[in-house]
Amino acid sequence: MPTNAEKVLALARKRSILRTRDVVARGIPRVTLTRLERAGLLERIGRGLYSLPGTDATEHHTLAAAIRRVPRGIVCLLSALRFHGMTTQQPFEVWLAIDRKARRPAVDYPPLRIVRFAGAGLSGGIQTHQIEGVPVRVTSPARTVADCFRYRNKIGIDVAIEALRDYRRLRKGTLDALATAAQARCVAEVMRPYLEVLA
């Protein structure tokens, strides 16, 4: 029968990023995490987050860490642009969408930039990607471009235009998908002149 420490280490190998609540849900005492950390077998990467020492983090490690802390969050705007390779921006915060009525998450790592979505904004144009064993919901390329135009006052119109250009240049999707996303996010009229220039 495996010990609690062995169970935690097996889970850490499987999940890459381990939450305290994952361990407690399996009936393993929290103190096991503390002991493993003191022994150098686990590394604390944030409040309630652990990983194996020397784990090769992927380029999108912070996205996986953010979703482990805020499971219902959706990676959006600048972080989604970066994920899809449609920007030169290097956001130091993870842009995360949560429900308009949800409580703001108290997270120390990674730094978050919270955006609030409601209704269809929480479901339409969302893709799920596996990052370090964590299912991460990310806005699709077309939805991300539409969101950039919707939040152009927050991120800058230049970023939105760059996203649109990269969407077309890198062939991240069809014009139909982009038109559908623009309609759903109520920015079809705002985007029309920019699309005409690029067409």
N, C-alpha and C positions, 0 to 999 in steps of 0.2 A: 504494500500500500504506500503510495507516494506521500511524502511529508508536505506540509503546507508550503514550505519554501520551494520544494520541487514543483508543486502545482503552479505557484506564482511564476517561476522562471519559465515553465512550459507555456503558460499563457502569454508571457512577455515575448517569447520567441514567435508565437503565433500572431500576436497583435501589433508588435512593433512599438506602439504607444499604449501604455497601460494606465487606466484610471483607478483610483482608490476604490470607487464604487463597484468596479468590475470584480475586484478581489472580495470585497465585503458581500456582494451578491452571491458568491460561491461559498459563503460561510467561513471564509478565512479571516482571521483577525488582522486589523490594520497594522498591528505591531510587526507582523511578518515583513511588510514593506520596509519599515524602519530598520529592521535587523539586516535585511538584504542590502539596503543602501549603505549601512555602516560597514558591512563586510565587503563592499565594493562590487557586489554582484548585480546591483541595480543603480541607476543614475536618476536623480530627481531632476526633471527638466522644467518643472513648473508646479504650482500648487495642485497637489492631487494627481500629477502626471509623472510617470516613470518610464524609462526605457532601459534596454541592456546597454552597458558601457561599450563605447566603440561602435555602436550601431551605425552603419552607413546610411545617413539620412539622405533622402532624395532631394532634388531641387524644390519639391513641393512639400517638404517636411512640415513647415509651419501651417499649411492648410490642413493637413491631417491632425496636427496638434490642436488647432482651433476647433475642428469638428468633434474631436474627442471631448473637448470642454463644453461645447455648445452643440449637442447632437442634432438639434432641429435647425441649425443655421444653414444658410446657402451661401456659398462663395460667389461674390458678385463684383461688378464694376472693375476697379483697377486690378484686383487679385484675379478675377476671371479673365481679364484681358491678358494678364501675364501667363496664366495657366494655358490659354489657347495660343500664346505666342503672337499676339496681335498688338503689341505695344513696345516702346522702348522704355516705358516707365518702370521703375523698380520700387514698388510700394513697400515701406518698412512696416506697415500695419496690414493685417489681414482684413479685407473688406468683407463683412459678413452681414447678410440680410436675415432679419428675424421678424416674427409676426409683430404687427403694430401694437398688439396688446401684451406682448410678452415682457417679462421683467428684464431689465438690462443685465447682462451677465457680468459678474464680478470676476474677472480673469486677469491674472498677472502675466501669464505667458500663454501664447504669444500676444503682442499688442493687437488690439482689435479696433476697427473702425466700423461702428454699427450703423446699418441702414435699415429702415423699417418698411416692410412690404405688407400689403393686405390682400385678401381674396385671391384672385387669379394670379397675382404677383408672386404668390408662394408656391405655385404649382406649374404654371405654363412655361415651357421652354427651359426646363431643368433637366440636366443629365447627371447620372451617377457614375463616378469614376473611382476605381480602387487605388488608393495612395497609401503605400506602406501597410497594406492590409486593412485600411479604414475606408468604408464607403463614404465618399465625399460628394455632396450635391453641389454642382456648379452650373451657373447659367450657361446655356448653349451659346455658341459664337454669335448667332443672329440676335438672340435675346440680349446678350451683353452689349452689342452695338446699340440696340434700341434703348437699353437702360442708360447708356452713356449720354445719349441725346436727352433722355428724360431728366437726368441729373447733371446736365451740362453746367448749371450754375455752381454745382458742388465740386465737379472735377475739372471743369474748363472745356470750352467748345473745341479748343485745339486737340485735346485728348480724344474727344468724340469723333472729330474728323479723321484723325490718325487711325482710330479703330475701324472706321468705315473703309478707309483706303486699304488697310491691311486685310480686312475681311474679303475685299474684292481681289487684291493682289495675291493673297495666299490661298484663294479659293476655299475659304472656310465653310461656304454654304452657297445656296442659290439666292437669286434676287427675290424669288417667291417667298422663301423662308424669312428673308429680311423684311419684306413687305408685310408678312403676317405678324412678325414680332413687333414691327413699328405700329401696326394697327392695334394690336393687343395692349401695347404700352402707351397708346394715345400720343404718338409722336410722328405719325405718318406725314402730316403737313410740315412739321419742323424739318424732317429729313429730306423731303422731296427735292428742294433746290440742290442739296449736296449730292444726291443720287443722280440728278440730271447732269451735273458737271462731270461725274465719274463715268456715266454710261457711255 
